[in-house]
Amino acid sequence: MPQLNAALVPAPAQVVVRFTGDADLSTEPFVADVLAQAAGLGTRQVVVDLGGTRFWDCSCLHALVAFTRELESDGRAGRIVGALPATRRLIAMANLTGDLQLDGVLAAPAGAPASAARRPVRRSRPAAAAVTGDLVAAGHGR
């Protein structure tokens, strides 16, 4: 079973969702839940960092598209960063390039350690709840 983890990195104007591992049909509900938690924080922008994912399939891409559309309908923005070449090819082959805003790799803020403000996501939290509190374990397929 694929292992997929996620961390939310909130800031005043945006929240970054960092996925690591493999995303496929079995992890799509987890992806959708994490994205819903990120949206629930109410920032103007949500950045989804795929740089740590080795595999990302169409079912999870469609979850990203639905999430992006939801944000846009609410006057907010979503963008994808760090997508590996294979994921970018899949996005193009699935004809989703017009539906997803793709950027390069997300850089850490100047002077901040790479792990600063990371907040892993608990799978058991309801999708509508905002993520708050200290670091908690995250993952799928353990």
ABEGO torsion letter per residue (X at the ends): XBBBBBBBBBBAABBBBBBBEBBBAAAAAAAAAAAAAAAAAGBABBBBBAAABABBBAAAAAAAAAAAAAAAAAGBBBBBBGBBAAAAAAAAAAGAAAABBBBBBBBBBBGBBAABGBBBBBAABBAABBBBEBBBBBEBGX
